[in-house]
Amino acid sequence: MHRRSAGLAGRILLVAAFGGLLGACQETRTTTSGRSTAPIPSNMLALMKEKGTDAHKPILIRAFKKEAELEIWKQQADGQYTLLKTYPMCRWSGQLGPKVKEGDRQVPEGFYTITPGQMNPNSAYYLSFNVGYPNAYDRAHGYSGGSIMVHGACSSAGCFSMTDEQIAEIYAIAREAFGGGQRAIQMQSLPFRMNADNLAKHRFDPNIRFWKDLKEGSDQFEVSKQETKVSICARRYVFGQTAADGRVVRDGEAACPPMQQDQQLAALVTEKQKQDEARVAELVASGVKPVRVVYADGGQHPEFAYKINELSRPEAIEQGPREIVIDDKGRPVTPVAVQVAAARTSKPEIRPVETARKAEGVTSMPASKPAAESQAFFKQVLGFTDSAPAPVAPAAQEQPFYKRLLWSSDPAPAAQPEPEGRSIPLPPRRQATVPAPGKPKPQASLTSGLESHAALER
């Protein structure tokens, strides 16, 4: 009787966990593991000592979508932050640009806050923590969605996805920082590194005004090496400024009160901006063309190229990003099909991941129904499959050809209603290795198989 009761209880727990995972990205806390208490690796502790810091000092996180990198910064004794480690990102989804609605698969962009209550030691994605989307800025613009995580499993539908080994180390570093008294971790999520090269290439992108706002906050951190003060009011970010009483404002709908700032820091930021603008002008004069980078569905760091077959939507990764040359109105200077054809003839298409998946008997994910005419355009002209639409700009007036076809978004687009009957493709289950000839193929674990179902409605 005892064994039967235990078995029944176990099945009930598994069913409960399965139901929780299917309900969007509401990660289960029904089980307990020792992953969250694993110590920081000894080599990382040695690196901290070398950098003049220790496990209990505060941290700051920076993420860059285009480069697919996540940085951990550690505070030193003098209060300044030093770069501790850069982690190659295993997977991110969507396009460059802000997240505006639930289900758009967009990794958000902005300045976010992580508190101890956002740490999930029993994540379905090995370990995870919530980045804090939507913040006051996002809510003021009507952006929807939630449960945006930094987690393991290399599977993304709007999250910053790392490998299990990476998230174990990052989680332990964050846990010990909280243990040392840090009350909140700032996370800066940026479309790309805010250098002159990227700014020159993306100078006519529809999101450039928003990105330049984020650059100001990024610049303040880079010149001071201290956590950027972030106020949000009047539906915008106000960096380096506080209310007259020293209070950080976090009411995106309210008007900004009288503000004060560090004049010395402001002068340093202004000088950096002038230098960056001068460099951008040099690059433009040298012939650097403005482009719009379009992804089938996000990307990953080159370090992982063709090495991990368990990641979500590998066929989207195989397509690679496309740089479409545009004019100052955001329109292609030559037909998109011609640009793509030229890119394909100059670089042979290699599909080792797809070949490996076929060898394992893994079929492609079910195709999603096109949600808009722009999806059909991508499938026919660019050769992308199952593209997830990026934010759609308001349709108050006729939009340029390029914005209508490439899903461009204005810096602060209104949230769009979810199309009825839309089907979002599920990430593939994590597969076991191919069994030896004559041996049955091992079954994938229930936990890893369920992980791919949980990240659907961010």
N, C-alpha and C positions, 0 to 999 in steps of 0.2 A: 504493500500500500504506500509505503514511504517513497519508493522509487517511482510509482505511478503518479503520485502527487507532485513530486519534483519535476517529472517530465511534463506534466500538464502545465505547471507553473512556468516552465521554460518556454513552452509553446505559446502561452499567453503573452509573455514578455516579447517574444519575437513578432507576434502578430501586432502588438501595440507599437513596437518600433517601426514595423513596416508601414502601418497606417500613418504614423507621424511623419515619416520620410516622404510619403506621397503627397502630403499636404503642403506643397510648396517647399520653401527652404526653412521650415521650422525644425531646427535640428534637435534630435532626440537627446534627452538627459535621463533615459530610463536605465542606462547601464553605467558601470563604473570601470575605469581602467587606470593603470598606473602610469599612463603616458604623460599626464599633466604634471606629475611630480618628479619626472626624470630630471636629474641635475644638469646644469650647464656643462657641456663637454670640457674636459681639462684643457684642450688646446685653445678653446675660446676664452677661458679664464686667463690663460697665459697671454693671449692677445690683448685682453682688457688691461692687464698689468703693464704690458708694453706701451699701451696707449695712454697710460696715466689715469686710469679709471678703475672701477671695480663693479662687481655684479649688482650692487644695490644703488648705484647712481642712476638718475633718470635717463630715459632714452627718447628718441624722436625717430619717426619713420618717414621715409620719402619713397614714392613709387612713380615710375615713369613708364607709361604704356607703350609708346613706340619702341623704346629700347628694351622693353620687357625686363626691367630691373627693379629690385626693391632694396633700399638701403636702410641699415640700422645705424643710428648715430648715438653716441654715448657722451654724457656730460662729464667734464673733467673738474678738477678741484677749483679752477678759476671761474667756473660757471659756463664756459664755452663748450660747445659740442664738437666732437671729433668723429670722423667716419670710422665706424668699427668694422663693418663688413657689407659688401654688395652681393646680393643673392640674385642669380639669374632666375627670372620668373618662368615657371613651367607652362602656364597658360593664362591668358586673359581673353575676354570675348568682346564682341561689338566693334565699334569704330572709334576713331579719335573724336572727342567731343563729350559733353556732359550727359549724364543719365537723366532722362526726363519722365519716363513712365515705367510702370511695372511691366515686366515681360519683354523689354526692349533689348535685353542681353548686354546692356551697356555697363562697363565698369565706370563708376562715377569719377568726376574730377572736381577737386575743391580741397578745402582744409577741414579735416574732421577730427573728432575727439574720441579716444578709446578709454574707457573706465574699467575698473576691475569687474564690474557687473556684466561687461560685454565679453568676458573671457568664457569660452565653452570647453571645459575639460573632457566632456563626453560627446564630442562632435562625431557626426557620421562621416566626416571628412578627415579623420585621424585626430586632429586638434584644430581649433579655430578661434577667432575673435572677430566680433562685429566692428566695422569701421565707423559706424555712427551716421550712415546715410539713412534718411535725408536730414541735413542740418537746417539751421534757420534760413540760410540762403535758398536752399532747395525748396523748402516749404513755401517761402515767400513767392517763388516762381511757379508754384502749383505742381512741382515734380512729385511723382508717386513711386511706390516700390519700397523695398526694405530688405532686411536680412542680407546685406552685402558683407561678405566675410573675406578675411585672409585665412586660407585653409590649405590642407593637403589634398592628395588624391589626383592632382593634375587634371581637374575637370572644372570648367567654368561656364556659367550662364549669367555672368555679371560680376563675378568675384575675382579676387587676386589669388590665383591658385599656384601653390608651391608643391614640391615633392613632400612626402611624409617626413623624410629626414630633415629637410629644411624647416618645416613648420614646427617640428619638435624642438629644434634649437631656438627658433624665433620665439616660440611660446615660452620657453624656459627663461629667456632673456627678459621678456616682458613681465613674467611672473615675479622674478626677483627684483625688478625695478619697482613694481607695486609693493613688494615686501619691504623695500627700503624706504617707503614713504611717498613715492610718486602717486599723485592723485589722479592724473589724466595724462595720456600720451597723445601728442599731436601727430597726425598723419597727413602729410602733404601728398595728394594724388594729382599728378600732372600729366598732360598729354604726351610730353616729351621733355628732354632736357632743354631748359630755356636759354640756349646759346644762340649766337648770331646765325649759325648755319641753319638751324631749324626755323628760326624766325624769318629768314630770307626766303626759304622754300615755301613756308606756309603764310606768307604775308597777305594773300588774298583769300584765304580760307574763310568761310562764313563765321567760324568760331573765333577769329583772331582777336576781336575786341575782348571777349571773355578771357582768352588765354593771356592777353597782355595784363589784365587785372590780376590773374593768378601769378604772373611773373613778378609783379611788385612784391607780393608776399614771399615768393621764392628768393628774390634779390635781397630782401631784408635779412633772411636767414643766412644767405651766402656771405654778406658783408660783415655781419655781426657774429655769426656762429652761435647765436642764441635763439631760443624758441620765438617764433614770430607771434606778436600780439595780434589777435584776429577779432575784430569787431564786425558785426553784421547788422546793418540798419538800412532803411530806404532801399531795400531790395538789392543791396550790393555789399561786397566785402570792403572793409576799411582797415587796412593793414598798418600796424605800428602806432595806432591811435587808440586812446581810451577816453572815457567821459572825464569831465573836469574833476570829478572826485576819484579818478583812478580806476573806475569800474569798466570792465570789458562789456560792451553792449552786444546782446544776442537777440534782438527782436527785428527780424527781417522786414516786417510790415511797417514798423514805426519810423518816424523821421529821426535822423541822427541828431543827438543832443550836441551842445558845444563840446568839441573834442580838443585834446592836447596830444602832443607827440614829442619825441626826442629829436631836437633839431639837428644834432650832430649825426644821428643815424639817418635822418631824412636827407642830409647833404651827401652822405656816402652813397645812398641808394640812387640819388639823382645823378651823381657822377658815374656810377656803374651803368645806368640807363643810357647816358650820353655816349659812353664808350661802345655799348652794344649797338646803338643806333648807327654810329659811325661805321662800325664793322659791317652791319647789314647793308648800308649804302655802298660800301666797297664791293660786297659780294654781288649785289644787284648790278652794279656797273660792270663787273667782270663777266656778266652773262648768266648768272644763276637764275633759272626759270622758276616761276611760281607753280606749285603743284597742289593737287588734292590727293592725299593718300587714301585709298579705298581697300578695305579688307573683305574677304569672304565672310569671316567671322573672327576677328581678333587675331592674336598671334602668340608667339612664345619666343624665348631667347634662343639664338642660334646654337647655343651649347646643347640644347635638347633635340636639335633637328634630327629626325629619323631614328632617335634612340629609344623613345618611349611610345609603345603601341597602345597604351591604355588610356591616353588622354582623350578628352571629349572632342568630338568632331574632327578627327584627323584629316578628313578630306578637305575641310576648310583651311587648315594649316598648310596643306600641300599647295593650295592655290597661290599663297604668298600675297603680300600687299602689291597693289598697282599704283604707280605714281602717274596721275593724269595731269598733263600740263594745262594750265588755265590762264585766262586773261584777268584783268582787274575787275571784271564783273563776275568772276567765278565760273566762266564758261570755258569749255575746252577750246583751245586754239586750233586744233584739228579734230576731225571726228574721233570719238573715243575708240571705235572699232579699229581704226587705223593705228592709233597709238598702241593698243593692246597687241595687235598683230605684229607690229614691229618689235615689241618687247619679247614676244614669244619666239620669233625667228632668231633673235640675238642670243637667246638663252634656252638650251634644250630643256624640255620638261622631264623631270625625274620623279618617279613615284615609288620609292622603295618601301614606304610605310604601307601603301595600298597593296603592294605585292606581298609583303609579309602578312598582312591581314587576310588576304585570300588564301595564303598557304596554311593559315591556322583555321580556315573555314569560317572566318568572321565576315558577315555581310555588312554592307553599308547601312547607315541609319535610314529610317523611312523618310522620304522627302516630305517637306512641309508644303502646305498649300500656299501659293503666293498671296501675300497680304496686301499687295499694291502693285500697280503697273510697273513701278521701279524694280520690283523683284524680278519680274519677267524680263525686263531689260537686261539686268545683270546676267541672268541665266542664258540669254540668247547671245548677247554681245561679248560679255566678259568671260563667259564660261564658268561663272561661279555657281555653286550648288547650294541650295537651302540657305540663302543669305538671310540674315536677320536684319530688319530695317533699323537704321540709325534714327535719331530724333527727326521729326518732321517739322519744318518751319511753319509758322502761321500762314494761312492762305488768305489774308486780308487783301492782298493784291497779287497780280500775276507774278510768279517767280521766274527767274531766269531759267533757261533750258537746263543748265548744269545742276541747279539746286533742285529742280523737280525730279531729275533722273538719278542723282546721286545722293538723295536723302539728306541734303544739307540742313543744318539747323542754325538759326540765328543765336546770338549769345544767350538770350533768355527766351526760348520758345515756350509756348503754352503746352501743357500736357494734353495729349491726344487720347480719346477713348479707345479702348481695346477693341479691335474688330471682332465681331461675333463669329464663332466657329473657327477661330484661328487655332491652328495646331502647331505647337512648338516642338521640334524634334528633340528626342531624348538623347543625352550623351550615352555612348556605348558602355556596356558593362566592362569592368576591369577583367581582363582575360588571364587565365593561367597559361603557362608555357605549353608548347606543343608536346604531347606525350611521345615516348619512344614507340617505334613500330610494334604493333601487337598488344600494346597496353591501352586500357580505356583512358579517355581524356578526363583529367580531374575536373570536378565541379568547382565553379567559382564560389568564393565564400559569400554567405548571405549579406554580410555587412558591406563588402566591396560592391556586390551587385546592386544593393539598394542605394549606395551613395549617388549613383548617376541619376536617380529619379528625384533627388531632393532639390536640385538647383534649377527649378523651372520657371519660377514666377518672380524673379527679382525685377 
